[in-house]
Amino acid sequence: RLWTGSGRAIIAGVPVLRVASLALVALWIGGLSALGLVAAPAVFDVLESAVPLEGRTLAGLVFGEIFLRFQHLAWLLGVGLLALLGTRAALGPRPRRLAVQGWLVVGMLVASTYAGLVLAPRIDAIRTEADSTIASLAATDPRKTEFGRLHGLSNGLMALTLLAGLTVFWIEARD
């Protein structure tokens, strides 16, 4: 205990918990940024040029696996972040805008869970049931339309998660 006032005690380890919170958020949003801005374009560029006919399909499979593995990490980061926020609130001083941060992290977890457990398997199922590549399907094929819709929704959830994570980071950095 360093100080007691207003009925709360400030514990010496709380700054370490705050730094840990910042680190978890940074890993989450940094990972999402790296996936979207670096990994996906690189995987698609390399595989499409190396394997002209099947490269796009192969790239989708590879990136889908990378994305799913990252989602597992994101879930751990989110749970850890919620635990750190709760611990900091219990030890005092209470994190700035605790409720806002908590709801943002819960929203990020929901979006990541939905993308990983609902959207990704549906995208894989469409890819599996198509007789050829998704790109070669007719524009009117309902599978191609559904694939595009699900892929767009997945990208949108990823962007919302990134935006929410940046907001949490900003709040934490200003605390």
C-alpha positions as CSV (number, residue, x, y, z in Angstrom):
1,R,0.0,0.0,0.0
2,L,1.3,3.4,-0.9
3,W,-1.5,5.7,-0.1
4,T,-5.0,5.5,1.4
5,G,-7.6,8.1,0.7
6,S,-11.3,8.3,-0.1
7,G,-11.7,4.8,1.2
8,R,-9.4,3.3,-1.5
9,A,-5.9,2.1,-1.5
10,I,-3.4,2.6,-4.3
11,I,-1.3,-0.5,-4.6
12,A,2.3,-0.3,-5.9
13,G,1.6,-2.8,-8.6
14,V,-1.2,-1.0,-10.3
15,P,1.0,0.9,-12.8
16,V,2.3,-2.5,-13.9
17,L,-1.3,-3.6,-14.4
18,R,-2.0,-0.5,-16.5
19,V,1.1,-1.1,-18.6
20,A,0.0,-4.7,-19.0
21,S,-3.4,-3.5,-20.2
22,L,-1.8,-1.2,-22.8
23,A,0.4,-4.1,-23.9
24,L,-2.6,-6.5,-24.4
25,V,-4.6,-3.9,-26.4
26,A,-1.5,-3.1,-28.5
27,L,-0.9,-6.7,-29.3
28,W,-4.6,-7.1,-30.3
29,I,-4.8,-4.0,-32.5
30,G,-1.3,-4.5,-33.8
31,G,-2.0,-8.1,-34.8
32,L,-5.2,-7.1,-36.6
33,S,-3.3,-4.3,-38.4
34,A,-0.6,-6.7,-39.4
35,L,-3.1,-9.2,-40.7
36,G,-5.1,-6.8,-42.8
37,L,-2.3,-4.5,-44.0
38,V,0.6,-6.9,-44.4
39,A,-0.1,-10.6,-44.1
40,A,-3.2,-10.9,-46.3
41,P,-1.9,-8.9,-49.2
42,A,1.5,-10.8,-49.1
43,V,-0.1,-14.2,-48.9
44,F,-2.4,-13.5,-51.8
45,D,0.3,-11.8,-53.9
46,V,2.8,-14.6,-53.5
47,L,0.5,-17.6,-54.0
48,E,-1.4,-16.0,-56.9
49,S,1.8,-15.4,-58.8
50,A,3.4,-18.8,-57.8
51,V,0.3,-20.9,-58.6
52,P,-1.7,-19.0,-61.2
53,L,-4.8,-21.2,-61.4
54,E,-5.3,-22.2,-57.8
55,G,-3.2,-19.6,-56.0
56,R,-6.2,-17.4,-54.9
57,T,-8.0,-20.4,-53.4
58,L,-4.8,-21.6,-51.7
59,A,-4.2,-18.1,-50.4
60,G,-7.7,-18.0,-49.0
61,L,-7.1,-21.3,-47.2
62,V,-3.7,-20.2,-45.8
63,F,-4.9,-16.8,-44.7
64,G,-8.1,-18.3,-43.2
65,E,-6.0,-20.5,-41.0
66,I,-3.7,-17.6,-40.0
67,F,-6.9,-15.6,-39.2
68,L,-8.4,-18.4,-37.1
69,R,-5.2,-18.8,-35.1
70,F,-5.0,-15.1,-34.5
71,Q,-8.7,-15.2,-33.3
72,H,-7.7,-17.7,-30.6
73,L,-5.0,-15.3,-29.4
74,A,-7.4,-12.4,-29.6
75,W,-9.9,-14.2,-27.3
76,L,-7.1,-14.7,-24.8
77,L,-6.0,-11.1,-25.0
78,G,-9.6,-9.9,-24.5
79,V,-10.2,-12.1,-21.5
80,G,-6.9,-11.0,-20.1
81,L,-7.8,-7.4,-20.7
82,L,-11.1,-7.7,-18.9
83,A,-9.4,-9.4,-16.0
84,L,-6.8,-6.6,-15.8
85,L,-9.5,-3.9,-15.9
86,G,-11.4,-5.7,-13.1
87,T,-8.3,-6.1,-11.0
88,R,-7.4,-2.5,-11.4
89,A,-10.9,-1.4,-10.4
90,A,-10.8,-3.6,-7.3
91,L,-7.3,-2.4,-6.2
92,G,-7.9,1.2,-7.1
93,P,-7.7,3.7,-8.5
94,R,-10.5,2.8,-10.8
95,P,-9.5,2.9,-14.5
96,R,-10.7,6.0,-16.4
97,R,-14.0,5.3,-18.2
98,L,-14.1,1.8,-16.9
99,A,-17.6,1.0,-18.2
100,V,-16.8,2.3,-21.6
101,Q,-13.6,0.3,-21.8
102,G,-15.3,-2.8,-20.5
103,W,-18.1,-2.6,-23.0
104,L,-15.7,-1.9,-25.9
105,V,-13.6,-5.0,-25.0
106,V,-16.7,-7.1,-24.7
107,G,-17.8,-5.9,-28.1
108,M,-14.4,-6.7,-29.5
109,L,-14.6,-10.2,-28.1
110,V,-18.1,-10.7,-29.5
111,A,-17.0,-9.5,-32.9
112,S,-13.9,-11.8,-32.9
113,T,-15.9,-14.8,-31.6
114,Y,-18.6,-14.3,-34.2
115,A,-16.0,-13.9,-37.0
116,G,-14.0,-17.0,-35.9
117,L,-16.8,-19.4,-34.9
118,V,-19.7,-18.4,-37.2
119,L,-18.4,-16.5,-40.3
120,A,-15.1,-18.4,-40.9
121,P,-16.8,-21.9,-41.0
122,R,-19.5,-20.6,-43.3
123,I,-16.9,-19.1,-45.6
124,D,-15.0,-22.4,-45.6
125,A,-18.2,-24.4,-46.3
126,I,-18.9,-22.3,-49.4
127,R,-15.4,-22.7,-50.6
128,T,-15.6,-26.5,-50.1
129,E,-18.9,-26.9,-51.8
130,A,-18.0,-24.9,-54.8
131,D,-16.9,-27.1,-57.7
132,S,-14.2,-24.6,-58.7
133,T,-12.7,-21.4,-57.3
134,I,-15.0,-18.8,-55.9
135,A,-13.6,-16.3,-58.5
136,S,-14.6,-18.6,-61.4
137,L,-18.2,-18.9,-60.2
138,A,-20.8,-16.9,-62.2
139,A,-21.6,-13.5,-60.8
140,T,-25.2,-14.7,-60.3
141,D,-24.2,-17.8,-58.4
142,P,-25.7,-17.5,-54.9
143,R,-22.6,-19.1,-53.4
144,K,-20.4,-16.3,-54.8
145,T,-22.9,-13.7,-53.6
146,E,-23.0,-15.3,-50.1
147,F,-19.2,-15.6,-50.0
148,G,-18.8,-11.9,-50.8
149,R,-21.4,-10.9,-48.2
150,L,-19.7,-13.1,-45.5
151,H,-16.3,-11.9,-46.4
152,G,-17.4,-8.3,-46.3
153,L,-19.0,-8.8,-42.9
154,S,-15.9,-10.4,-41.6
155,N,-13.8,-7.5,-42.8
156,G,-16.3,-5.0,-41.3
157,L,-16.1,-6.8,-37.9
158,M,-12.3,-6.7,-38.1
159,A,-12.4,-3.0,-38.8
160,L,-14.8,-2.3,-36.0
161,T,-12.7,-4.4,-33.6
162,L,-9.6,-2.4,-34.6
163,L,-11.5,0.9,-34.1
164,A,-12.8,-0.2,-30.7
165,G,-9.3,-1.3,-29.7
166,L,-7.8,2.0,-30.7
167,T,-10.4,3.7,-28.6
168,V,-9.5,1.5,-25.6
169,F,-5.8,2.2,-26.2
170,W,-6.4,5.9,-26.3
171,I,-8.5,5.9,-23.1
172,E,-5.8,3.7,-21.4
173,A,-2.9,5.9,-22.6
174,R,-4.6,9.0,-21.2
175,D,-5.4,7.4,-17.8
